[in-house]
Amino acid sequence: MPKRASKHLRAPRPLAVGAFARVEVKADGEWMVQPMSAQAATKTYACPGCNRSFGPGVAHVVTWPRVAGIGSTSAVDDRRHWHTSCWARRS
Ligand SMILES: [Zn+2]
């Protein structure tokens, strides 16, 4: 009887952070964008788009450069929390 390849040998899934992130191209480069649900927003965040703080409990997007900026060890360190509408308006 031939042996079938096990389904358990597949590559592991990516880490939770970034698993649902998409890439968006803006005027200054490529950004990872991950929607955050109202339930997941447990802190107060400052939106760089309008300089107003919001949350907790406000659905928004988290963005970070696809490539780490100079001086930061990880692009994830450059995460910013934006109002969904402010991010959409950003060029
Ligand atoms: Zn905003």
PDB file of the backbone (N, CA, C, O) and the ligand in Angstrom, with CONECT records:
HET     ZN  A 101       1
ATOM      1  N   MET A   1       0.847  -1.208   0.000  1.00  0.00           N
ATOM      2  CA  MET A   1       0.000   0.000   0.000  1.00  0.00           C
ATOM      3  C   MET A   1       0.883   1.259   0.000  1.00  0.00           C
ATOM      4  O   MET A   1       1.720   1.426   0.887  1.00  0.00           O
ATOM      5  N   PRO A   2       0.695   2.156  -1.006  1.00  0.00           N
ATOM      6  CA  PRO A   2       1.563   3.356  -1.073  1.00  0.00           C
ATOM      7  C   PRO A   2       1.291   4.305   0.091  1.00  0.00           C
ATOM      8  O   PRO A   2       0.171   4.456   0.580  1.00  0.00           O
ATOM      9  N   LYS A   3       2.378   4.926   0.495  1.00  0.00           N
ATOM     10  CA  LYS A   3       2.285   5.853   1.627  1.00  0.00           C
ATOM     11  C   LYS A   3       1.883   7.234   1.102  1.00  0.00           C
ATOM     12  O   LYS A   3       2.499   7.731   0.159  1.00  0.00           O
ATOM     13  N   ARG A   4       0.883   7.849   1.683  1.00  0.00           N
ATOM     14  CA  ARG A   4       0.519   9.201   1.253  1.00  0.00           C
ATOM     15  C   ARG A   4       1.291  10.235   2.061  1.00  0.00           C
ATOM     16  O   ARG A   4       1.578  10.033   3.241  1.00  0.00           O
ATOM     17  N   ALA A   5       1.616  11.330   1.416  1.00  0.00           N
ATOM     18  CA  ALA A   5       2.318  12.405   2.129  1.00  0.00           C
ATOM     19  C   ALA A   5       1.406  12.951   3.227  1.00  0.00           C
ATOM     20  O   ALA A   5       0.217  13.185   3.011  1.00  0.00           O
ATOM     21  N   SER A   6       1.974  13.142   4.375  1.00  0.00           N
ATOM     22  CA  SER A   6       1.174  13.627   5.494  1.00  0.00           C
ATOM     23  C   SER A   6       0.806  15.096   5.306  1.00  0.00           C
ATOM     24  O   SER A   6       1.612  15.906   4.849  1.00  0.00           O
ATOM     25  N   LYS A   7      -0.421  15.411   5.666  1.00  0.00           N
ATOM     26  CA  LYS A   7      -0.847  16.813   5.611  1.00  0.00           C
ATOM     27  C   LYS A   7      -0.212  17.618   6.736  1.00  0.00           C
ATOM     28  O   LYS A   7      -0.258  18.848   6.731  1.00  0.00           O
ATOM     29  N   HIS A   8       0.370  16.931   7.683  1.00  0.00           N
ATOM     30  CA  HIS A   8       0.912  17.637   8.841  1.00  0.00           C
ATOM     31  C   HIS A   8       2.315  18.179   8.583  1.00  0.00           C
ATOM     32  O   HIS A   8       2.904  18.826   9.449  1.00  0.00           O
ATOM     33  N   LEU A   9       2.841  17.918   7.408  1.00  0.00           N
ATOM     34  CA  LEU A   9       4.209  18.346   7.119  1.00  0.00           C
ATOM     35  C   LEU A   9       4.267  19.695   6.404  1.00  0.00           C
ATOM     36  O   LEU A   9       5.333  20.135   5.971  1.00  0.00           O
ATOM     37  N   ARG A  10       3.117  20.340   6.287  1.00  0.00           N
ATOM     38  CA  ARG A  10       3.129  21.645   5.623  1.00  0.00           C
ATOM     39  C   ARG A  10       3.867  22.694   6.447  1.00  0.00           C
ATOM     40  O   ARG A  10       4.024  22.556   7.660  1.00  0.00           O
ATOM     41  N   ALA A  11       4.313  23.738   5.768  1.00  0.00           N
ATOM     42  CA  ALA A  11       5.002  24.826   6.457  1.00  0.00           C
ATOM     43  C   ALA A  11       4.065  25.460   7.480  1.00  0.00           C
ATOM     44  O   ALA A  11       2.862  25.565   7.242  1.00  0.00           O
ATOM     45  N   PRO A  12       4.611  25.881   8.612  1.00  0.00           N
ATOM     46  CA  PRO A  12       3.757  26.519   9.625  1.00  0.00           C
ATOM     47  C   PRO A  12       3.177  27.826   9.116  1.00  0.00           C
ATOM     48  O   PRO A  12       3.752  28.482   8.247  1.00  0.00           O
ATOM     49  N   ARG A  13       2.032  28.193   9.669  1.00  0.00           N
ATOM     50  CA  ARG A  13       1.425  29.464   9.308  1.00  0.00           C
ATOM     51  C   ARG A  13       2.282  30.630   9.795  1.00  0.00           C
ATOM     52  O   ARG A  13       3.068  30.473  10.729  1.00  0.00           O
ATOM     53  N   PRO A  14       2.135  31.795   9.167  1.00  0.00           N
ATOM     54  CA  PRO A  14       2.870  32.966   9.677  1.00  0.00           C
ATOM     55  C   PRO A  14       2.401  33.324  11.085  1.00  0.00           C
ATOM     56  O   PRO A  14       1.340  32.884  11.528  1.00  0.00           O
ATOM     57  N   LEU A  15       3.184  34.109  11.762  1.00  0.00           N
ATOM     58  CA  LEU A  15       2.793  34.574  13.090  1.00  0.00           C
ATOM     59  C   LEU A  15       1.485  35.356  13.016  1.00  0.00           C
ATOM     60  O   LEU A  15       1.118  35.889  11.969  1.00  0.00           O
ATOM     61  N   ALA A  16       0.809  35.410  14.125  1.00  0.00           N
ATOM     62  CA  ALA A  16      -0.477  36.103  14.161  1.00  0.00           C
ATOM     63  C   ALA A  16      -0.337  37.547  13.684  1.00  0.00           C
ATOM     64  O   ALA A  16      -1.174  38.038  12.926  1.00  0.00           O
ATOM     65  N   VAL A  17       0.719  38.224  14.128  1.00  0.00           N
ATOM     66  CA  VAL A  17       0.930  39.598  13.668  1.00  0.00           C
ATOM     67  C   VAL A  17       1.291  39.543  12.191  1.00  0.00           C
ATOM     68  O   VAL A  17       2.260  38.890  11.801  1.00  0.00           O
ATOM     69  N   GLY A  18       0.516  40.223  11.386  1.00  0.00           N
ATOM     70  CA  GLY A  18       0.796  40.235   9.964  1.00  0.00           C
ATOM     71  C   GLY A  18       0.027  39.195   9.184  1.00  0.00           C
ATOM     72  O   GLY A  18       0.030  39.213   7.953  1.00  0.00           O
ATOM     73  N   ALA A  19      -0.635  38.286   9.885  1.00  0.00           N
ATOM     74  CA  ALA A  19      -1.326  37.206   9.177  1.00  0.00           C
ATOM     75  C   ALA A  19      -2.435  37.752   8.285  1.00  0.00           C
ATOM     76  O   ALA A  19      -2.701  37.203   7.216  1.00  0.00           O
ATOM     77  N   PHE A  20      -3.074  38.819   8.715  1.00  0.00           N
ATOM     78  CA  PHE A  20      -4.180  39.361   7.937  1.00  0.00           C
ATOM     79  C   PHE A  20      -3.813  40.710   7.318  1.00  0.00           C
ATOM     80  O   PHE A  20      -4.675  41.420   6.800  1.00  0.00           O
ATOM     81  N   ALA A  21      -2.548  41.047   7.377  1.00  0.00           N
ATOM     82  CA  ALA A  21      -2.141  42.338   6.845  1.00  0.00           C
ATOM     83  C   ALA A  21      -2.080  42.289   5.321  1.00  0.00           C
ATOM     84  O   ALA A  21      -1.743  41.263   4.730  1.00  0.00           O
ATOM     85  N   ARG A  22      -2.405  43.392   4.713  1.00  0.00           N
ATOM     86  CA  ARG A  22      -2.280  43.501   3.268  1.00  0.00           C
ATOM     87  C   ARG A  22      -1.241  44.574   2.960  1.00  0.00           C
ATOM     88  O   ARG A  22      -0.883  45.367   3.830  1.00  0.00           O
ATOM     89  N   VAL A  23      -0.766  44.595   1.733  1.00  0.00           N
ATOM     90  CA  VAL A  23       0.203  45.604   1.326  1.00  0.00           C
ATOM     91  C   VAL A  23      -0.531  46.703   0.579  1.00  0.00           C
ATOM     92  O   VAL A  23      -1.316  46.431  -0.329  1.00  0.00           O
ATOM     93  N   GLU A  24      -0.273  47.947   0.965  1.00  0.00           N
ATOM     94  CA  GLU A  24      -0.823  49.076   0.220  1.00  0.00           C
ATOM     95  C   GLU A  24       0.330  49.971  -0.210  1.00  0.00           C
ATOM     96  O   GLU A  24       1.275  50.197   0.545  1.00  0.00           O
ATOM     97  N   VAL A  25       0.237  50.473  -1.425  1.00  0.00           N
ATOM     98  CA  VAL A  25       1.285  51.337  -1.950  1.00  0.00           C
ATOM     99  C   VAL A  25       0.828  52.782  -1.814  1.00  0.00           C
ATOM    100  O   VAL A  25      -0.203  53.178  -2.356  1.00  0.00           O
ATOM    101  N   LYS A  26       1.613  53.559  -1.082  1.00  0.00           N
ATOM    102  CA  LYS A  26       1.342  54.983  -0.925  1.00  0.00           C
ATOM    103  C   LYS A  26       2.465  55.763  -1.607  1.00  0.00           C
ATOM    104  O   LYS A  26       3.405  55.184  -2.151  1.00  0.00           O
ATOM    105  N   ALA A  27       2.343  57.094  -1.563  1.00  0.00           N
ATOM    106  CA  ALA A  27       3.325  57.924  -2.263  1.00  0.00           C
ATOM    107  C   ALA A  27       4.741  57.686  -1.753  1.00  0.00           C
ATOM    108  O   ALA A  27       5.704  57.817  -2.508  1.00  0.00           O
ATOM    109  N   ASP A  28       4.874  57.333  -0.462  1.00  0.00           N
ATOM    110  CA  ASP A  28       6.213  57.179   0.105  1.00  0.00           C
ATOM    111  C   ASP A  28       6.635  55.719   0.259  1.00  0.00           C
ATOM    112  O   ASP A  28       7.612  55.435   0.953  1.00  0.00           O
ATOM    113  N   GLY A  29       5.938  54.816  -0.357  1.00  0.00           N
ATOM    114  CA  GLY A  29       6.423  53.439  -0.308  1.00  0.00           C
ATOM    115  C   GLY A  29       5.325  52.436  -0.023  1.00  0.00           C
ATOM    116  O   GLY A  29       4.133  52.736  -0.094  1.00  0.00           O
ATOM    117  N   GLU A  30       5.771  51.233   0.302  1.00  0.00           N
ATOM    118  CA  GLU A  30       4.831  50.144   0.538  1.00  0.00           C
ATOM    119  C   GLU A  30       4.587  49.993   2.036  1.00  0.00           C
ATOM    120  O   GLU A  30       5.528  50.007   2.829  1.00  0.00           O
ATOM    121  N   TRP A  31       3.343  49.850   2.412  1.00  0.00           N
ATOM    122  CA  TRP A  31       2.950  49.747   3.811  1.00  0.00           C
ATOM    123  C   TRP A  31       2.148  48.474   4.033  1.00  0.00           C
ATOM    124  O   TRP A  31       1.337  48.068   3.201  1.00  0.00           O
ATOM    125  N   MET A  32       2.398  47.870   5.164  1.00  0.00           N
ATOM    126  CA  MET A  32       1.545  46.778   5.596  1.00  0.00           C
ATOM    127  C   MET A  32       0.374  47.398   6.353  1.00  0.00           C
ATOM    128  O   MET A  32       0.559  48.297   7.173  1.00  0.00           O
ATOM    129  N   VAL A  33      -0.806  46.919   6.078  1.00  0.00           N
ATOM    130  CA  VAL A  33      -2.004  47.472   6.699  1.00  0.00           C
ATOM    131  C   VAL A  33      -2.812  46.323   7.286  1.00  0.00           C
ATOM    132  O   VAL A  33      -3.189  45.384   6.585  1.00  0.00           O
ATOM    133  N   GLN A  34      -3.067  46.416   8.573  1.00  0.00           N
ATOM    134  CA  GLN A  34      -3.829  45.366   9.238  1.00  0.00           C
ATOM    135  C   GLN A  34      -5.031  45.980   9.947  1.00  0.00           C
ATOM    136  O   GLN A  34      -4.860  46.795  10.854  1.00  0.00           O
ATOM    137  N   PRO A  35      -6.225  45.608   9.554  1.00  0.00           N
ATOM    138  CA  PRO A  35      -7.405  46.123  10.237  1.00  0.00           C
ATOM    139  C   PRO A  35      -7.453  45.613  11.674  1.00  0.00           C
ATOM    140  O   PRO A  35      -7.113  44.461  11.945  1.00  0.00           O
ATOM    141  N   MET A  36      -7.875  46.473  12.584  1.00  0.00           N
ATOM    142  CA  MET A  36      -8.040  46.066  13.972  1.00  0.00           C
ATOM    143  C   MET A  36      -9.497  46.289  14.369  1.00  0.00           C
ATOM    144  O   MET A  36     -10.048  47.374  14.183  1.00  0.00           O
ATOM    145  N   SER A  37     -10.098  45.258  14.908  1.00  0.00           N
ATOM    146  CA  SER A  37     -11.516  45.341  15.262  1.00  0.00           C
ATOM    147  C   SER A  37     -11.708  46.172  16.523  1.00  0.00           C
ATOM    148  O   SER A  37     -10.768  46.392  17.287  1.00  0.00           O
ATOM    149  N   ALA A  38     -12.925  46.624  16.728  1.00  0.00           N
ATOM    150  CA  ALA A  38     -13.231  47.402  17.928  1.00  0.00           C
ATOM    151  C   ALA A  38     -12.906  46.610  19.190  1.00  0.00           C
ATOM    152  O   ALA A  38     -12.435  47.172  20.179  1.00  0.00           O
ATOM    153  N   GLN A  39     -13.158  45.312  19.151  1.00  0.00           N
ATOM    154  CA  GLN A  39     -12.880  44.468  20.319  1.00  0.00           C
ATOM    155  C   GLN A  39     -11.397  44.397  20.616  1.00  0.00           C
ATOM    156  O   GLN A  39     -10.986  44.310  21.773  1.00  0.00           O
ATOM    157  N   ALA A  40     -10.582  44.437  19.542  1.00  0.00           N
ATOM    158  CA  ALA A  40      -9.130  44.301  19.719  1.00  0.00           C
ATOM    159  C   ALA A  40      -8.487  45.619  20.121  1.00  0.00           C
ATOM    160  O   ALA A  40      -7.351  45.634  20.593  1.00  0.00           O
ATOM    161  N   ALA A  41      -9.195  46.720  19.942  1.00  0.00           N
ATOM    162  CA  ALA A  41      -8.636  48.029  20.277  1.00  0.00           C
ATOM    163  C   ALA A  41      -8.850  48.286  21.759  1.00  0.00           C
ATOM    164  O   ALA A  41      -9.922  48.724  22.176  1.00  0.00           O
ATOM    165  N   THR A  42      -7.829  48.011  22.544  1.00  0.00           N
ATOM    166  CA  THR A  42      -7.985  48.078  23.999  1.00  0.00           C
ATOM    167  C   THR A  42      -7.271  49.270  24.613  1.00  0.00           C
ATOM    168  O   THR A  42      -7.295  49.452  25.830  1.00  0.00           O
ATOM    169  N   LYS A  43      -6.635  50.082  23.775  1.00  0.00           N
ATOM    170  CA  LYS A  43      -5.887  51.222  24.297  1.00  0.00           C
ATOM    171  C   LYS A  43      -6.327  52.489  23.580  1.00  0.00           C
ATOM    172  O   LYS A  43      -7.150  52.460  22.665  1.00  0.00           O
ATOM    173  N   THR A  44      -5.756  53.599  24.021  1.00  0.00           N
ATOM    174  CA  THR A  44      -5.954  54.857  23.319  1.00  0.00           C
ATOM    175  C   THR A  44      -4.792  55.048  22.358  1.00  0.00           C
ATOM    176  O   THR A  44      -3.632  54.856  22.721  1.00  0.00           O
ATOM    177  N   TYR A  45      -5.112  55.423  21.145  1.00  0.00           N
ATOM    178  CA  TYR A  45      -4.088  55.563  20.114  1.00  0.00           C
ATOM    179  C   TYR A  45      -4.133  56.978  19.566  1.00  0.00           C
ATOM    180  O   TYR A  45      -5.175  57.632  19.596  1.00  0.00           O
ATOM    181  N   ALA A  46      -3.000  57.445  19.066  1.00  0.00           N
ATOM    182  CA  ALA A  46      -2.944  58.759  18.441  1.00  0.00           C
ATOM    183  C   ALA A  46      -2.865  58.567  16.927  1.00  0.00           C
ATOM    184  O   ALA A  46      -1.941  57.926  16.425  1.00  0.00           O
ATOM    185  N   CYS A  47      -3.817  59.113  16.218  1.00  0.00           N
ATOM    186  CA  CYS A  47      -3.837  58.980  14.765  1.00  0.00           C
ATOM    187  C   CYS A  47      -2.915  60.012  14.145  1.00  0.00           C
ATOM    188  O   CYS A  47      -3.101  61.207  14.373  1.00  0.00           O
ATOM    189  N   PRO A  48      -1.911  59.585  13.355  1.00  0.00           N
ATOM    190  CA  PRO A  48      -0.989  60.543  12.730  1.00  0.00           C
ATOM    191  C   PRO A  48      -1.662  61.356  11.629  1.00  0.00           C
ATOM    192  O   PRO A  48      -1.131  62.379  11.197  1.00  0.00           O
ATOM    193  N   GLY A  49      -2.817  60.910  11.179  1.00  0.00           N
ATOM    194  CA  GLY A  49      -3.485  61.601  10.086  1.00  0.00           C
ATOM    195  C   GLY A  49      -4.149  62.889  10.535  1.00  0.00           C
ATOM    196  O   GLY A  49      -4.078  63.902   9.839  1.00  0.00           O
ATOM    197  N   CYS A  50      -4.797  62.857  11.696  1.00  0.00           N
ATOM    198  CA  CYS A  50      -5.535  64.037  12.151  1.00  0.00           C
ATOM    199  C   CYS A  50      -5.042  64.522  13.511  1.00  0.00           C
ATOM    200  O   CYS A  50      -5.574  65.485  14.065  1.00  0.00           O
ATOM    201  N   ASN A  51      -4.006  63.838  14.055  1.00  0.00           N
ATOM    202  CA  ASN A  51      -3.438  64.203  15.343  1.00  0.00           C
ATOM    203  C   ASN A  51      -4.447  64.176  16.480  1.00  0.00           C
ATOM    204  O   ASN A  51      -4.303  64.897  17.467  1.00  0.00           O
ATOM    205  N   ARG A  52      -5.467  63.344  16.334  1.00  0.00           N
ATOM    206  CA  ARG A  52      -6.418  63.177  17.425  1.00  0.00           C
ATOM    207  C   ARG A  52      -6.277  61.774  17.975  1.00  0.00           C
ATOM    208  O   ARG A  52      -5.949  60.841  17.242  1.00  0.00           O
ATOM    209  N   SER A  53      -6.524  61.626  19.258  1.00  0.00           N
ATOM    210  CA  SER A  53      -6.477  60.290  19.832  1.00  0.00           C
ATOM    211  C   SER A  53      -7.869  59.677  19.791  1.00  0.00           C
ATOM    212  O   SER A  53      -8.882  60.374  19.753  1.00  0.00           O
ATOM    213  N   PHE A  54      -7.881  58.368  19.801  1.00  0.00           N
ATOM    214  CA  PHE A  54      -9.163  57.661  19.733  1.00  0.00           C
ATOM    215  C   PHE A  54      -9.029  56.354  20.499  1.00  0.00           C
ATOM    216  O   PHE A  54      -7.932  55.953  20.888  1.00  0.00           O
ATOM    217  N   GLY A  55     -10.145  55.710  20.704  1.00  0.00           N
ATOM    218  CA  GLY A  55     -10.167  54.415  21.356  1.00  0.00           C
ATOM    219  C   GLY A  55     -10.204  54.542  22.859  1.00  0.00           C
ATOM    220  O   GLY A  55     -10.149  55.660  23.371  1.00  0.00           O
ATOM    221  N   PRO A  56     -10.296  53.446  23.592  1.00  0.00           N
ATOM    222  CA  PRO A  56     -10.419  52.069  23.095  1.00  0.00           C
ATOM    223  C   PRO A  56     -11.808  51.788  22.512  1.00  0.00           C
ATOM    224  O   PRO A  56     -12.740  52.573  22.682  1.00  0.00           O
ATOM    225  N   GLY A  57     -11.917  50.679  21.840  1.00  0.00           N
ATOM    226  CA  GLY A  57     -13.200  50.253  21.302  1.00  0.00           C
ATOM    227  C   GLY A  57     -13.519  50.843  19.951  1.00  0.00           C
ATOM    228  O   GLY A  57     -14.665  50.780  19.505  1.00  0.00           O
ATOM    229  N   VAL A  58     -12.517  51.423  19.278  1.00  0.00           N
ATOM    230  CA  VAL A  58     -12.736  51.997  17.958  1.00  0.00           C
ATOM    231  C   VAL A  58     -11.987  51.156  16.922  1.00  0.00           C
ATOM    232  O   VAL A  58     -10.768  51.004  17.002  1.00  0.00           O
ATOM    233  N   ALA A  59     -12.718  50.617  15.959  1.00  0.00           N
ATOM    234  CA  ALA A  59     -12.081  49.859  14.885  1.00  0.00           C
ATOM    235  C   ALA A  59     -11.211  50.797  14.059  1.00  0.00           C
ATOM    236  O   ALA A  59     -11.619  51.916  13.747  1.00  0.00           O
ATOM    237  N   HIS A  60     -10.023  50.343  13.709  1.00  0.00           N
ATOM    238  CA  HIS A  60      -9.094  51.195  12.963  1.00  0.00           C
ATOM    239  C   HIS A  60      -8.117  50.317  12.202  1.00  0.00           C
ATOM    240  O   HIS A  60      -8.303  49.102  12.131  1.00  0.00           O
ATOM    241  N   VAL A  61      -7.084  50.912  11.635  1.00  0.00           N
ATOM    242  CA  VAL A  61      -6.058  50.118  10.950  1.00  0.00           C
ATOM    243  C   VAL A  61      -4.698  50.372  11.594  1.00  0.00           C
ATOM    244  O   VAL A  61      -4.409  51.470  12.070  1.00  0.00           O
ATOM    245  N   VAL A  62      -3.878  49.334  11.594  1.00  0.00           N
ATOM    246  CA  VAL A  62      -2.502  49.442  12.055  1.00  0.00           C
ATOM    247  C   VAL A  62      -1.621  49.359  10.821  1.00  0.00           C
ATOM    248  O   VAL A  62      -1.800  48.472   9.986  1.00  0.00           O
ATOM    249  N   THR A  63      -0.674  50.275  10.700  1.00  0.00           N
ATOM    250  CA  THR A  63       0.194  50.273   9.522  1.00  0.00           C
ATOM    251  C   THR A  63       1.648  50.292   9.960  1.00  0.00           C
ATOM    252  O   THR A  63       1.992  50.826  11.015  1.00  0.00           O
ATOM    253  N   TRP A  64       2.482  49.705   9.137  1.00  0.00           N
ATOM    254  CA  TRP A  64       3.923  49.788   9.346  1.00  0.00           C
ATOM    255  C   TRP A  64       4.603  49.614   8.001  1.00  0.00           C
ATOM    256  O   TRP A  64       4.047  48.995   7.094  1.00  0.00           O
ATOM    257  N   PRO A  65       5.810  50.161   7.869  1.00  0.00           N
ATOM    258  CA  PRO A  65       6.498  50.073   6.571  1.00  0.00           C
ATOM    259  C   PRO A  65       6.787  48.613   6.235  1.00  0.00           C
ATOM    260  O   PRO A  65       7.107  47.816   7.117  1.00  0.00           O
ATOM    261  N   ARG A  66       6.674  48.273   4.964  1.00  0.00           N
ATOM    262  CA  ARG A  66       6.968  46.898   4.561  1.00  0.00           C
ATOM    263  C   ARG A  66       8.443  46.595   4.785  1.00  0.00           C
ATOM    264  O   ARG A  66       8.819  45.462   5.085  1.00  0.00           O
ATOM    265  N   VAL A  67       9.262  47.611   4.636  1.00  0.00           N
ATOM    266  CA  VAL A  67      10.694  47.481   4.880  1.00  0.00           C
ATOM    267  C   VAL A  67      11.038  48.357   6.073  1.00  0.00           C
ATOM    268  O   VAL A  67      10.617  49.511   6.144  1.00  0.00           O
ATOM    269  N   ALA A  68      11.801  47.811   7.010  1.00  0.00           N
ATOM    270  CA  ALA A  68      12.146  48.557   8.218  1.00  0.00           C
ATOM    271  C   ALA A  68      12.877  49.844   7.871  1.00  0.00           C
ATOM    272  O   ALA A  68      13.724  49.863   6.978  1.00  0.00           O
ATOM    273  N   GLY A  69      12.548  50.913   8.576  1.00  0.00           N
ATOM    274  CA  GLY A  69      13.201  52.191   8.349  1.00  0.00           C
ATOM    275  C   GLY A  69      14.608  52.195   8.916  1.00  0.00           C
ATOM    276  O   GLY A  69      14.977  51.322   9.702  1.00  0.00           O
ATOM    277  N   ILE A  70      15.392  53.191   8.508  1.00  0.00           N
ATOM    278  CA  ILE A  70      16.761  53.303   9.013  1.00  0.00           C
ATOM    279  C   ILE A  70      16.715  53.523  10.525  1.00  0.00           C
ATOM    280  O   ILE A  70      15.982  54.382  11.014  1.00  0.00           O
ATOM    281  N   GLY A  71      17.491  52.750  11.245  1.00  0.00           N
ATOM    282  CA  GLY A  71      17.564  52.921  12.684  1.00  0.00           C
ATOM    283  C   GLY A  71      16.599  52.062  13.471  1.00  0.00           C
ATOM    284  O   GLY A  71      16.696  52.004  14.696  1.00  0.00           O
ATOM    285  N   SER A  72      15.673  51.395  12.808  1.00  0.00           N
ATOM    286  CA  SER A  72      14.795  50.504  13.552  1.00  0.00           C
ATOM    287  C   SER A  72      15.126  49.062  13.201  1.00  0.00           C
ATOM    288  O   SER A  72      15.385  48.725  12.046  1.00  0.00           O
ATOM    289  N   THR A  73      15.110  48.233  14.211  1.00  0.00           N
ATOM    290  CA  THR A  73      15.520  46.844  14.010  1.00  0.00           C
ATOM    291  C   THR A  73      14.426  46.049  13.328  1.00  0.00           C
ATOM    292  O   THR A  73      14.703  45.071  12.634  1.00  0.00           O
ATOM    293  N   SER A  74      13.194  46.463  13.519  1.00  0.00           N
ATOM    294  CA  SER A  74      12.085  45.728  12.912  1.00  0.00           C
ATOM    295  C   SER A  74      11.047  46.714  12.421  1.00  0.00           C
ATOM    296  O   SER A  74      10.754  47.709  13.084  1.00  0.00           O
ATOM    297  N   ALA A  75      10.493  46.430  11.256  1.00  0.00           N
ATOM    298  CA  ALA A  75       9.461  47.319  10.720  1.00  0.00           C
ATOM    299  C   ALA A  75       8.246  47.368  11.635  1.00  0.00           C
ATOM    300  O   ALA A  75       7.506  48.352  11.643  1.00  0.00           O
ATOM    301  N   VAL A  76       8.044  46.306  12.403  1.00  0.00           N
ATOM    302  CA  VAL A  76       6.885  46.273  13.291  1.00  0.00           C
ATOM    303  C   VAL A  76       7.014  47.321  14.397  1.00  0.00           C
ATOM    304  O   VAL A  76       6.013  47.757  14.966  1.00  0.00           O
ATOM    305  N   ASP A  77       8.263  47.724  14.699  1.00  0.00           N
ATOM    306  CA  ASP A  77       8.459  48.774  15.694  1.00  0.00           C
ATOM    307  C   ASP A  77       7.906  50.109  15.221  1.00  0.00           C
ATOM    308  O   ASP A  77       7.642  50.999  16.030  1.00  0.00           O
ATOM    309  N   ASP A  78       7.731  50.248  13.919  1.00  0.00           N
ATOM    310  CA  ASP A  78       7.248  51.503  13.347  1.00  0.00           C
ATOM    311  C   ASP A  78       5.740  51.505  13.161  1.00  0.00           C
ATOM    312  O   ASP A  78       5.210  52.305  12.389  1.00  0.00           O
ATOM    313  N   ARG A  79       5.053  50.625  13.854  1.00  0.00           N
ATOM    314  CA  ARG A  79       3.598  50.564  13.689  1.00  0.00           C
ATOM    315  C   ARG A  79       2.924  51.857  14.124  1.00  0.00           C
ATOM    316  O   ARG A  79       3.307  52.484  15.112  1.00  0.00           O
ATOM    317  N   ARG A  80       1.918  52.232  13.362  1.00  0.00           N
ATOM    318  CA  ARG A  80       1.111  53.400  13.694  1.00  0.00           C
ATOM    319  C   ARG A  80      -0.356  52.993  13.616  1.00  0.00           C
ATOM    320  O   ARG A  80      -0.756  52.164  12.799  1.00  0.00           O
ATOM    321  N   HIS A  81      -1.134  53.605  14.491  1.00  0.00           N
ATOM    322  CA  HIS A  81      -2.576  53.330  14.488  1.00  0.00           C
ATOM    323  C   HIS A  81      -3.294  54.516  13.860  1.00  0.00           C
ATOM    324  O   HIS A  81      -3.135  55.656  14.296  1.00  0.00           O
ATOM    325  N   TRP A  82      -4.076  54.237  12.843  1.00  0.00           N
ATOM    326  CA  TRP A  82      -4.769  55.275  12.083  1.00  0.00           C
ATOM    327  C   TRP A  82      -6.273  55.047  12.135  1.00  0.00           C
ATOM    328  O   TRP A  82      -6.737  53.908  12.189  1.00  0.00           O
ATOM    329  N   HIS A  83      -7.033  56.146  12.117  1.00  0.00           N
ATOM    330  CA  HIS A  83      -8.451  56.019  11.777  1.00  0.00           C
ATOM    331  C   HIS A  83      -8.510  55.389  10.378  1.00  0.00           C
ATOM    332  O   HIS A  83      -7.702  55.721   9.511  1.00  0.00           O
ATOM    333  N   THR A  84      -9.441  54.506  10.170  1.00  0.00           N
ATOM    334  CA  THR A  84      -9.562  53.879   8.850  1.00  0.00           C
ATOM    335  C   THR A  84      -9.747  54.932   7.764  1.00  0.00           C
ATOM    336  O   THR A  84      -9.171  54.822   6.682  1.00  0.00           O
ATOM    337  N   SER A  85     -10.554  55.954   8.054  1.00  0.00           N
ATOM    338  CA  SER A  85     -10.822  56.976   7.033  1.00  0.00           C
ATOM    339  C   SER A  85      -9.612  57.870   6.800  1.00  0.00           C
ATOM    340  O   SER A  85      -9.375  58.308   5.674  1.00  0.00           O
ATOM    341  N   CYS A  86      -8.838  58.148   7.858  1.00  0.00           N
ATOM    342  CA  CYS A  86      -7.638  58.971   7.686  1.00  0.00           C
ATOM    343  C   CYS A  86      -6.615  58.241   6.819  1.00  0.00           C
ATOM    344  O   CYS A  86      -5.973  58.840   5.957  1.00  0.00           O
ATOM    345  N   TRP A  87      -6.475  56.947   7.060  1.00  0.00           N
ATOM    346  CA  TRP A  87      -5.531  56.171   6.250  1.00  0.00           C
ATOM    347  C   TRP A  87      -5.978  56.148   4.795  1.00  0.00           C
ATOM    348  O   TRP A  87      -5.151  56.263   3.891  1.00  0.00           O
ATOM    349  N   ALA A  88      -7.262  56.003   4.564  1.00  0.00           N
ATOM    350  CA  ALA A  88      -7.776  55.942   3.198  1.00  0.00           C
ATOM    351  C   ALA A  88      -7.533  57.268   2.467  1.00  0.00           C
ATOM    352  O   ALA A  88      -7.315  57.285   1.255  1.00  0.00           O
ATOM    353  N   ARG A  89      -7.573  58.374   3.211  1.00  0.00           N
ATOM    354  CA  ARG A  89      -7.349  59.693   2.593  1.00  0.00           C
ATOM    355  C   ARG A  89      -5.884  59.943   2.305  1.00  0.00           C
ATOM    356  O   ARG A  89      -5.553  60.751   1.437  1.00  0.00           O
ATOM    357  N   ARG A  90      -4.987  59.253   3.029  1.00  0.00           N
ATOM    358  CA  ARG A  90      -3.561  59.483   2.867  1.00  0.00           C
ATOM    359  C   ARG A  90      -3.141  59.057   1.453  1.00  0.00           C
ATOM    360  O   ARG A  90      -3.589  58.030   0.942  1.00  0.00           O
ATOM    361  N   SER A  91      -2.277  59.864   0.838  1.00  0.00           N
ATOM    362  CA  SER A  91      -1.858  59.510  -0.515  1.00  0.00           C
ATOM    363  C   SER A  91      -0.535  58.778  -0.494  1.00  0.00           C
ATOM    364  O   SER A  91      -0.022  58.399  -1.547  1.00  0.00           O
TER     365      SER A  91
HETATM  366 ZN    ZN A 101      -7.439  60.301  12.193  1.00  0.00          ZN2+
END
